[in-house]
Amino acid sequence: MIFYLHCTPVHPAPLTQGSRPVSLDTLITRNLIDAELPAPPDGACALVLMGGGARTAYQAGVLKALAAMLATSHPATTPQSAPPFPFRWLFGTSAGALNASYLASCAHQGLHALPQLAAFWAELRSERVYRLDAPGWVRANRVVAGLTLARQVRKHRALLDTLPLVDTLHRAIDLPGIERALAQGQIEVLGVTASSYTTGEHWTFCHTSASPGLQPWHRPGRRAAFQPVTIEHLMASSAIPFLFPAVPLWVEGHKEFFGDGSMRQLSPLSPAIHFGARRVLVIGVGQPQRAGMGGRSTEEPTAGTIAGHAMASVFHDTLQSDVEQAQRVSQTLAKLPPHLAAALPYRPVDVLAIQPSFSLDELAHKHIGSLPAATRALDPRRGAAGSAAALASYLLFEADFIQALTELGAGDAWRRKDELMAFFAQPEARPAPGAVP
């Protein structure tokens, strides 16, 4: 459990100095709690879902297991008494934004929305996400493969055609359902994060039913806008650079082109904190190490190896560093005299972060044969040390890999059952937030 300052600026002062973390002095002197922001209900929780292409099926496994835990602790006697939807705020980046939006559209179903997300992933396949017009035989010749991929880029402004994903999202995500969930108070906000190629800024698009008393914020390199989330926002947030085309969105009266929100995402917890969340469940798709794949070969890296490394850099999970920075602030605040701490404008926030316990590159290597033949053309020399595994882990929207990811997510959640149950306990049964681990 950690303390985190609720960051609503008194004036637009910068919160970073170069690349250094924000200082405690800056947080204390330049950030105050917005008096107009209503206190959240006891037990209100935010969900933050990080991005990573096909890897985000892991999140569906975690949430499915969580639903089973909560259903056991709050058994329903009738269909009408089913446990309510457990999250008041939902924020997502990249494919995590797709998951957050899917959940928001089903929030009226209460706890049942969580396993329903896993059912959606179980039916997903690569052909429903992207298309690559390259027959498998082109892999036999690098020149032919290169020409084929170049033609694909000229046609779609990226290596892959994502029209199948547009159709899938229109069918799967009930946009009016999001409006109903907001209007009926099942959720307070749905936030989707994307990165602007036009300005380099990081935008979080917040869909709310009414003004929550908080104005759009602007920090160096990142800002927010209040507007309804559409399929275009989801396509923009999940537009993996080079692989998926950029998506135009209108912001402040002009058009900008956006790509994957994981790029340059420095503060994944920030939007939830801005809305006053005091408890945040974060599900990332980072991993304890890049893989046990290193050292298997001394051969020159292939295109797939380089692309996988680039994707790992794009999707570099900043979640841990964000949490650790908040913990450092907490530890400093905890050392202050009680009378001074009581006078400071901060709120305690309980953050629980879950990430894979096993390398997803390694897991993808076991299932790489499931990739469509055309997609394997992205790495004509795949035979060297499973070099395409890292890249494949973002594109393997196939049954075997998705099942393995959801099972890993469920297993990780069950191993941390005690933590999760304590986190979702009724306020009177929960330990007081603020204890520094």
C-alpha positions as CSV (number, residue, x, y, z in Angstrom):
1,M,0.0,0.0,0.0
2,I,1.3,3.4,-0.9
3,F,0.7,7.1,-0.6
4,Y,0.3,9.1,-3.8
5,L,-0.4,12.7,-4.1
6,H,-3.6,13.7,-5.9
7,C,-2.1,15.8,-8.7
8,T,-4.4,18.7,-9.6
9,P,-2.3,21.7,-10.4
10,V,-2.8,25.2,-9.0
11,H,-0.9,26.6,-12.0
12,P,0.7,24.9,-15.0
13,A,4.1,24.4,-13.5
14,P,6.3,21.6,-14.9
15,L,6.3,18.4,-12.9
16,T,9.6,17.1,-14.3
17,Q,13.1,18.4,-14.6
18,G,14.7,16.9,-17.7
19,S,14.4,13.1,-17.4
20,R,14.6,13.1,-13.6
21,P,11.6,11.8,-11.5
22,V,9.3,14.4,-10.1
23,S,10.7,15.6,-6.7
24,L,8.9,15.5,-3.4
25,D,9.2,19.3,-3.1
26,T,7.5,19.7,-6.5
27,L,4.7,17.4,-5.5
28,I,4.1,19.1,-2.2
29,T,4.3,22.7,-3.3
30,R,2.8,22.5,-6.8
31,N,-0.1,20.1,-6.3
32,L,-3.3,20.5,-4.3
33,I,-6.4,18.4,-4.0
34,D,-9.2,19.9,-6.1
35,A,-11.8,20.9,-3.5
36,E,-14.6,20.5,-6.0
37,L,-13.8,16.9,-6.7
38,P,-16.2,14.8,-4.7
39,A,-14.8,12.1,-2.4
40,P,-15.1,8.7,-4.0
41,P,-17.4,6.1,-2.3
42,D,-15.8,3.7,0.2
43,G,-14.4,0.8,-1.6
44,A,-14.3,2.5,-5.0
45,C,-11.6,1.0,-7.2
46,A,-9.9,1.9,-10.5
47,L,-8.6,-0.6,-13.0
48,V,-5.5,0.3,-15.1
49,L,-4.7,-2.1,-18.0
50,M,-1.3,-1.8,-19.8
51,G,-0.7,-2.6,-23.4
52,G,1.1,-5.3,-25.4
53,G,-0.9,-6.6,-28.4
54,A,-1.9,-10.2,-28.1
55,R,-0.1,-10.4,-24.7
56,T,-3.0,-8.6,-23.1
57,A,-5.0,-11.8,-23.2
58,Y,-3.2,-12.3,-19.9
59,Q,-5.3,-9.6,-18.4
60,A,-8.5,-11.5,-19.3
61,G,-7.2,-14.5,-17.3
62,V,-6.4,-12.4,-14.2
63,L,-9.9,-10.8,-14.3
64,K,-11.7,-14.1,-14.9
65,A,-10.0,-15.5,-11.8
66,L,-10.8,-12.3,-9.8
67,A,-14.5,-12.7,-10.7
68,A,-14.5,-16.2,-9.4
69,M,-12.9,-15.1,-6.1
70,L,-15.3,-12.2,-5.6
71,A,-18.3,-14.4,-6.5
72,T,-17.3,-16.8,-3.8
73,S,-17.0,-14.1,-1.2
74,H,-20.3,-12.5,-2.3
75,P,-22.6,-15.3,-3.5
76,A,-25.7,-14.3,-5.4
77,T,-29.0,-15.6,-4.2
78,T,-30.8,-14.5,-7.3
79,P,-29.7,-13.2,-10.8
80,Q,-30.7,-9.7,-9.7
81,S,-28.4,-9.9,-6.6
82,A,-25.3,-10.8,-8.6
83,P,-22.2,-8.9,-7.3
84,P,-21.9,-5.4,-8.9
85,F,-19.2,-4.4,-11.3
86,P,-16.1,-3.9,-9.2
87,F,-14.4,-0.9,-10.9
88,R,-15.6,2.7,-10.8
89,W,-12.8,4.0,-13.2
90,L,-11.3,2.1,-16.1
91,F,-8.2,3.2,-17.9
92,G,-6.4,1.4,-20.7
93,T,-3.5,1.7,-23.1
94,S,-3.1,-0.1,-26.5
95,A,-4.8,-3.5,-26.4
96,G,-5.4,-2.7,-22.7
97,A,-7.7,0.1,-23.9
98,L,-9.7,-2.5,-25.9
99,N,-10.1,-4.6,-22.8
100,A,-11.1,-1.6,-20.7
101,S,-13.7,-0.5,-23.2
102,Y,-15.1,-4.0,-23.6
103,L,-15.5,-4.2,-19.8
104,A,-17.1,-0.7,-19.7
105,S,-19.6,-1.8,-22.4
106,C,-20.6,-4.8,-20.2
107,A,-20.5,-3.1,-16.8
108,H,-24.3,-3.3,-16.5
109,Q,-23.8,-7.1,-16.2
110,G,-21.9,-6.6,-13.0
111,L,-19.3,-9.1,-12.1
112,H,-20.3,-11.3,-15.1
113,A,-18.5,-8.8,-17.3
114,L,-15.1,-10.1,-16.2
115,P,-15.3,-13.7,-17.4
116,Q,-17.1,-12.4,-20.5
117,L,-13.9,-10.7,-21.5
118,A,-12.0,-14.0,-21.4
119,A,-14.7,-15.5,-23.6
120,F,-14.2,-12.8,-26.1
121,W,-10.4,-13.5,-26.2
122,A,-11.0,-17.2,-26.5
123,E,-12.8,-16.6,-29.9
124,L,-10.3,-14.1,-31.2
125,R,-8.0,-15.0,-34.1
126,S,-5.4,-13.2,-36.1
127,E,-7.6,-12.9,-39.2
128,R,-10.0,-10.9,-37.0
129,V,-7.3,-8.5,-36.0
130,Y,-5.1,-7.9,-39.0
131,R,-4.4,-9.0,-42.6
132,L,-1.1,-9.4,-44.4
133,D,-1.3,-9.8,-48.2
134,A,1.8,-12.1,-48.4
135,P,1.6,-15.8,-49.2
136,G,3.8,-18.1,-47.1
137,W,6.1,-19.0,-50.0
138,V,7.6,-15.5,-50.1
139,R,9.6,-16.4,-47.0
140,A,11.9,-18.5,-49.2
141,N,13.4,-15.4,-50.7
142,R,14.4,-12.3,-48.8
143,V,14.2,-10.0,-51.8
144,V,10.7,-11.2,-52.6
145,A,9.7,-10.9,-49.0
146,G,11.0,-7.4,-48.8
147,L,9.2,-6.3,-52.0
148,T,6.0,-7.8,-50.7
149,L,6.2,-6.0,-47.4
150,A,7.1,-2.8,-49.1
151,R,4.0,-3.0,-51.2
152,Q,1.9,-3.7,-48.1
153,V,3.3,-0.5,-46.5
154,R,2.5,1.6,-49.5
155,K,-1.0,0.3,-49.6
156,H,-1.9,0.5,-45.9
157,R,0.7,2.9,-44.5
158,A,1.9,0.0,-42.3
159,L,2.9,-3.6,-42.6
160,L,-0.5,-4.8,-41.6
161,D,-4.0,-4.0,-42.7
162,T,-6.1,-3.5,-39.6
163,L,-9.6,-3.2,-41.1
164,P,-10.4,-6.7,-39.6
165,L,-9.9,-5.2,-36.2
166,V,-12.2,-2.3,-36.9
167,D,-14.9,-4.8,-37.8
168,T,-14.2,-6.9,-34.7
169,L,-14.4,-4.0,-32.4
170,H,-17.7,-2.7,-33.9
171,R,-19.2,-6.2,-33.3
172,A,-17.7,-6.8,-29.9
173,I,-17.9,-3.4,-28.1
174,D,-21.3,-1.9,-27.4
175,L,-20.6,1.8,-27.5
176,P,-24.2,2.7,-26.3
177,G,-23.6,0.2,-23.5
178,I,-20.7,2.4,-22.3
179,E,-23.1,5.4,-22.3
180,R,-25.6,3.5,-20.3
181,A,-23.0,2.3,-17.7
182,L,-21.9,5.9,-17.3
183,A,-25.5,7.3,-17.1
184,Q,-26.6,4.6,-14.6
185,G,-23.5,5.1,-12.4
186,Q,-22.0,1.6,-12.9
187,I,-18.8,3.4,-13.9
188,E,-17.6,7.0,-13.6
189,V,-15.0,7.2,-16.4
190,L,-13.5,5.3,-19.3
191,G,-10.0,6.5,-20.2
192,V,-8.1,5.6,-23.4
193,T,-4.5,6.7,-23.9
194,A,-2.8,7.3,-27.3
195,S,0.4,9.0,-28.5
196,S,0.4,11.8,-31.0
197,Y,2.8,11.4,-33.9
198,T,1.9,15.1,-34.8
199,T,3.1,16.7,-31.5
200,G,4.7,14.0,-29.6
201,E,2.3,14.4,-26.7
202,H,0.6,11.7,-24.8
203,W,-3.2,12.0,-24.7
204,T,-5.7,10.3,-22.4
205,F,-9.2,10.6,-23.8
206,C,-11.7,10.5,-20.9
207,H,-15.3,9.5,-21.5
208,T,-17.6,10.6,-18.6
209,S,-21.4,11.0,-18.3
210,A,-21.0,14.5,-16.8
211,S,-18.2,16.8,-15.5
212,P,-16.8,15.1,-12.4
213,G,-15.5,18.5,-11.2
214,L,-12.1,18.0,-12.8
215,Q,-10.8,19.9,-15.8
216,P,-8.6,18.4,-18.5
217,W,-5.0,18.4,-17.3
218,H,-1.9,19.3,-19.2
219,R,1.6,18.2,-18.1
220,P,4.8,18.4,-20.0
221,G,4.4,15.7,-22.7
222,R,1.0,14.4,-21.6
223,R,-2.4,15.8,-21.4
224,A,-6.1,14.8,-21.3
225,A,-9.3,15.5,-23.2
226,F,-12.9,14.9,-22.3
227,Q,-14.7,13.3,-25.2
228,P,-16.7,10.1,-25.9
229,V,-14.5,7.1,-26.7
230,T,-15.1,5.7,-30.2
231,I,-13.7,2.9,-32.2
232,E,-11.3,5.4,-33.7
233,H,-9.9,6.1,-30.3
234,L,-9.4,2.4,-29.7
235,M,-7.7,1.9,-33.1
236,A,-5.4,4.9,-32.3
237,S,-4.5,3.6,-28.9
238,S,-3.6,0.1,-30.2
239,A,-1.8,1.2,-33.4
240,I,1.5,-0.6,-32.9
241,P,4.2,1.5,-34.7
242,F,5.2,0.3,-38.1
243,L,2.8,-2.7,-37.9
244,F,-0.5,-0.8,-37.6
245,P,-1.3,2.5,-39.4
246,A,-1.6,5.8,-37.6
247,V,-5.2,7.0,-36.9
248,P,-6.4,10.6,-37.1
249,L,-8.3,12.1,-34.2
250,W,-9.6,15.6,-33.5
251,V,-8.3,17.4,-30.5
252,E,-8.9,21.0,-29.6
253,G,-10.4,21.8,-33.0
254,H,-7.7,20.3,-35.2
255,K,-6.6,16.9,-36.5
256,E,-3.6,15.0,-35.2
257,F,-2.3,11.5,-36.0
258,F,-2.0,9.0,-33.2
259,G,-0.3,5.7,-32.5
260,D,0.1,3.2,-29.8
261,G,-0.4,4.7,-26.3
262,S,2.4,2.6,-24.9
263,M,5.0,4.8,-26.6
264,R,6.6,7.2,-24.1
265,Q,4.0,6.4,-21.4
266,L,5.8,7.6,-18.3
267,S,2.9,7.7,-15.7
268,P,0.4,5.0,-16.2
269,L,-1.2,5.6,-12.8
270,S,-1.7,9.3,-13.4
271,P,-5.2,9.3,-14.9
272,A,-6.6,7.2,-12.1
273,I,-5.0,9.5,-9.5
274,H,-6.4,12.6,-11.3
275,F,-9.9,11.2,-10.9
276,G,-9.5,10.7,-7.2
277,A,-9.1,6.9,-7.1
278,R,-7.8,5.7,-3.7
279,R,-7.5,2.1,-4.8
280,V,-5.9,1.0,-8.1
281,L,-5.6,-2.5,-9.5
282,V,-3.0,-2.4,-12.3
283,I,-2.5,-5.4,-14.7
284,G,0.6,-5.2,-16.8
285,V,2.0,-7.5,-19.4
286,G,5.7,-6.9,-18.6
287,Q,7.8,-9.8,-17.6
288,P,10.6,-10.6,-15.1
289,Q,13.1,-10.7,-17.9
290,R,13.1,-10.4,-21.7
291,A,13.3,-14.2,-21.9
292,G,15.4,-17.2,-21.2
293,M,16.0,-16.9,-25.0
294,G,19.4,-15.1,-24.7
295,G,22.6,-17.0,-25.2
296,R,21.0,-19.7,-27.4
297,S,22.7,-18.5,-30.6
298,T,25.6,-16.3,-31.6
299,E,24.2,-15.7,-35.1
300,E,23.5,-12.3,-36.5
301,P,20.1,-11.0,-35.4
302,T,17.3,-11.4,-37.9
303,A,14.7,-8.9,-38.8
304,G,12.3,-10.6,-36.3
305,T,14.9,-10.3,-33.5
306,I,15.4,-6.6,-34.2
307,A,11.6,-6.0,-34.5
308,G,11.0,-7.9,-31.3
309,H,13.6,-5.8,-29.5
310,A,12.0,-2.6,-30.9
311,M,8.6,-3.7,-29.8
312,A,9.9,-4.5,-26.3
313,S,11.3,-0.9,-26.2
314,V,8.0,0.6,-27.4
315,F,6.0,-1.5,-24.8
316,H,8.6,-1.0,-22.1
317,D,6.5,-1.3,-19.0
318,T,6.9,1.8,-16.9
319,L,4.4,0.5,-14.3
320,Q,7.0,-0.7,-11.8
321,S,9.0,2.5,-11.9
322,D,5.8,4.5,-11.5
323,V,4.8,2.5,-8.4
324,E,8.3,2.6,-7.0
325,Q,8.4,6.4,-7.4
326,A,5.1,6.6,-5.5
327,Q,6.5,4.4,-2.8
328,R,9.5,6.6,-2.4
329,V,7.2,9.6,-1.9
330,S,5.2,7.6,0.6
331,Q,8.3,6.7,2.6
332,T,9.4,10.3,2.7
333,L,5.9,11.5,3.8
334,A,5.8,8.8,6.4
335,K,8.9,10.2,8.1
336,L,7.3,13.7,8.5
337,P,6.0,14.7,11.9
338,P,2.3,13.8,12.2
339,H,1.1,17.4,12.5
340,L,2.9,18.3,9.3
341,A,1.7,15.2,7.4
342,A,-1.9,16.0,8.5
343,A,-1.6,19.4,6.9
344,L,-0.3,18.3,3.6
345,P,-2.8,18.0,0.6
346,Y,-2.3,14.3,-0.2
347,R,-4.5,11.3,-0.4
348,P,-3.5,7.7,0.5
349,V,-3.8,5.3,-2.5
350,D,-3.7,1.6,-2.3
351,V,-2.0,0.1,-5.5
352,L,-1.9,-3.6,-6.3
353,A,0.0,-4.4,-9.5
354,I,-0.1,-7.8,-11.2
355,Q,2.3,-8.8,-14.0
356,P,3.3,-12.2,-15.6
357,S,5.4,-14.5,-13.6
358,F,6.8,-16.2,-16.7
359,S,8.5,-14.7,-19.8
360,L,6.0,-14.1,-22.5
361,D,8.7,-14.3,-25.2
362,E,9.4,-17.8,-24.0
363,L,5.7,-18.6,-24.0
364,A,5.4,-17.3,-27.5
365,H,8.3,-19.4,-28.7
366,K,6.4,-22.5,-27.8
367,H,3.4,-21.4,-29.9
368,I,5.1,-19.6,-32.8
369,G,4.1,-22.3,-35.2
370,S,0.5,-21.1,-34.8
371,L,1.2,-17.8,-36.6
372,P,-0.5,-17.5,-40.0
373,A,2.0,-18.3,-42.8
374,A,1.8,-14.8,-44.2
375,T,2.8,-13.2,-40.9
376,R,5.8,-15.5,-40.6
377,A,7.0,-13.7,-43.7
378,L,8.0,-10.8,-41.4
379,D,11.1,-12.9,-40.5
380,P,12.4,-15.0,-43.4
381,R,15.1,-16.6,-41.2
382,R,12.9,-17.6,-38.2
383,G,14.9,-20.8,-37.7
384,A,17.7,-19.0,-35.9
385,A,17.1,-19.4,-32.1
386,G,13.4,-18.7,-32.4
387,S,14.2,-15.1,-33.3
388,A,10.7,-14.2,-34.1
389,A,9.3,-15.1,-30.7
390,A,9.4,-11.6,-29.2
391,L,7.7,-10.1,-32.2
392,A,5.2,-13.0,-32.4
393,S,4.1,-12.4,-28.8
394,Y,2.4,-9.2,-29.9
395,L,0.8,-10.7,-33.0
396,L,-0.1,-14.3,-31.9
397,F,-3.9,-13.8,-31.7
398,E,-4.3,-17.6,-32.0
399,A,-6.1,-20.1,-29.8
400,D,-3.2,-21.9,-28.2
401,F,-1.2,-18.8,-27.3
402,I,-4.3,-17.0,-26.0
403,Q,-5.3,-20.0,-23.9
404,A,-1.8,-20.2,-22.5
405,L,-1.8,-16.5,-21.6
406,T,-5.2,-16.6,-19.9
407,E,-4.2,-19.6,-17.9
408,L,-1.0,-17.9,-16.9
409,G,-3.0,-14.8,-15.8
410,A,-5.5,-16.9,-13.9
411,G,-2.7,-18.8,-12.2
412,D,-0.9,-15.7,-11.2
413,A,-4.1,-14.3,-9.8
414,W,-4.9,-17.4,-7.7
415,R,-1.4,-17.4,-6.3
416,R,-2.1,-13.9,-5.0
417,K,-5.6,-14.6,-3.9
418,D,-5.0,-13.4,-0.3
419,E,-3.7,-10.1,-1.6
420,L,-6.6,-9.7,-4.0
421,M,-9.3,-10.6,-1.4
422,A,-7.8,-8.2,1.1
423,F,-7.7,-5.5,-1.6
424,F,-11.4,-5.9,-2.4
425,A,-12.5,-6.4,1.1
426,Q,-15.2,-4.2,2.5
427,P,-13.7,-0.9,3.8
428,E,-14.3,-1.8,7.5
429,A,-12.4,-5.1,6.9
430,R,-9.5,-3.7,5.0
431,P,-6.2,-2.6,6.6
432,A,-5.9,1.2,6.7
433,P,-4.0,2.4,3.5
434,G,-0.8,4.1,3.8
435,A,1.5,1.4,5.2
436,V,4.8,1.4,3.3
437,P,6.0,-2.2,2.3
